[in-house]
Amino acid sequence: MVSVYKNNIISLLDVGARYGIHPSWKKFYGKANYYLIEADKIEAKRLKKKYKKFKNINIYNIALGKDCKNLYFTIFHNPAHSGFLRGKNISPLFWGERKVQNKITRTKKIQTISLNTFIKKNNIKFDFLKLDVEGFELVILNHGQDIFNNLLAARSEVSFCSIFESDKKTGNFSSIHDIFTRNNFTII
């Protein structure tokens, strides 16, 4: 495994990396290796082109979830809402003229791998984690407990009510909070 403090380089895992490195890391001036995971093939290709000159930025066109699960990944007119779950029409962002944002552009069947498998396969200890996968955070964390072995901090998108059309428990605040609390993390 790559050491957390080897050459004073930190490792950041960004799951749901649409648009590139998260703005919260743009002012970080230390040494870091970035691992960006993006399930949308077209977006991953764009990111590879955008960051091709950066040796410390690695782009993976994979989908995290449960090992060997075939799921339908939906790309919406507003690609930031794309994912495995479809949002409920409960937000003013999707009413009236803005409703076009929630229209499906394309759907693709893709196979997921677990976060644990990704960590083992790439032999990396991650210091920081960012999750923004439109309600799929809980699935990823439930199949990625190895991330907590070395993790220093995490940032995750959460919802405070049921906003996805799913009969399964999604990435709501209480479920995400429970996982982090069980792994001795505190919200700040």
N, C-alpha and C positions, 0 to 999 in steps of 0.2 A: 504494500500500500504506500501511496505517496504521503509523506509526512506533512502534517498541518503546517509546521514551521520550517520545512526544508527550504533553505535559501530565503526565508522570510516571505514566501509566496503563499497567498491564501487561494483557496479553491471555492468558486461560487457556482452553484447550480441554479439555473433559471429554467423552470418548467412552465411552458406556455410563453415562449420568447418572442411572440409576434412583435414586430417593429424594432427588435434588437435589445441591446443592454438596457435594463431598467434605469430610469432617470436617477434613482437613489444612489446608483453606483457611478454616475458620471463625474462626481467630484472626488472620488477616491483616487488618491495619488500613490498608494502603495503598489507593490507588485501583486498581481492576481492572474489566475487562470480562470477564464470564463467558460462554462459548459452550458450552451443554450440548446434546449430541447423544444422543437416545434413540430407538431403533428401534420400541419398543412404543408404538403410537398412543395407547392408554389412559393409559399412564404419562406420555407427553409432554403430553397434555391436562391431567393432574393437575399437572404441573410448571408449565405456563403459568399455571394458576390460582393456584398457590402463590406464584409470583414475579411476578404481574402488576403489582405496585406498584414493582418494581425496574427502573429504566431500563437498568441495567448488566448485566442477566441476560437472555440470549437463548436461547430454547429452539428446537431444530430436531428435528422428527420425521422423521428420515432414517436410513438405514442405510449405514454406510461399509463399503467392501470394494473390489471391482473395478467399474469403470464399466459400467453397463447390464447387470448380472448379476441375473437373477431367482432368488431363493433363498427357501426356506421358513424363516420365523422362528417358533420354537416358544416358547410361553409355558408354563412349568411351574407346578405348584401353589406351589412356592417361586419367585416371580418373579425373584429375584436370580440364578437359574440359567438364565434364559431366554437364547436366542440361536440361532445358526445350527447349532451343534454340540450333540450330545447327549452328556452325560457318561457314562462307564463306571460301572458299579456296583462301584467298588473302594474307596469310602470308607465308614467306619462311619456317616457322616452319612446315608447312604441305605439302611442295612440295617434290618431289623425294622420297628418302628412308624414310623420316620422315612422309610421308602421312599415314602410318600405325597408327599413333597416333590418327587420326580422324576417324578410323573405329569403327563401333558400336559393342560393346560387348553384351549389352542387353538393353532392353527397358521395363519399367514397368509403368503401369497406376496408378497414385496416386492422392489422393485428397489433395488440398491445403487448408490452413486456412490463414486468414489475420494476419498481424502483430498486428493489433489492438485487434483481438480476442485472440491471444497468450498473449498479455500484460494483458488484462482483466482477462483471465482464470487463469493466474499464479500470478496476483496481485503484479507485480514487477515494480518498477520505474528504468529504466536503465540509467546509467551515461555515458556509452560508447557503441558505436555500430561499428561493423565491418561487411561489406557486400562484399561478393565475390561469386556471383551466376551466373556468365557467361551470363551477359546481362539482367538478370531478376531483377536487382536492382530497376529499375523504378517501376515495378509492385508492388514490396514489399513496397516501400516507399509510393506509391499512396494509398495503403490500410493499411497504418501504421502510419498515422499522429500523433497518440497518443504518439509515441516514442519521439516526439519533446517537450513534456510537461516538461521533466526533463533532457533531454540529454545535456551533457556538450561538447562532441566531437564525431566525427565519422570518420571512414576510409572506403572508398568505392573504389572498382575496377571500372574503367570507361574506355571507348574506345573513341578515337577521330575521328573515322570514322565508317561507317556502316560495322560491321564485322559479323553480324548474319543474317541467312536466315529467316527473319521474315518480315511480312508486318506491324507489329506493331512497335511503337516507343520503342526502347530498352535502356539499361543503358548507353547511350553515355554521354560524359562529359557535354554538354550543358543542357540536361534534368535533370541530377542529380544535377548540379550546381543550376538550377532554383529552385528545391525543397528546397535545403538547404538555398538558399538566401531568399526565401519566409518565411522561419522559423528562420530568423535572424542569420544564421551561416556565417562565413567567411572562405575562403580557406586559409590555411597556408602551 
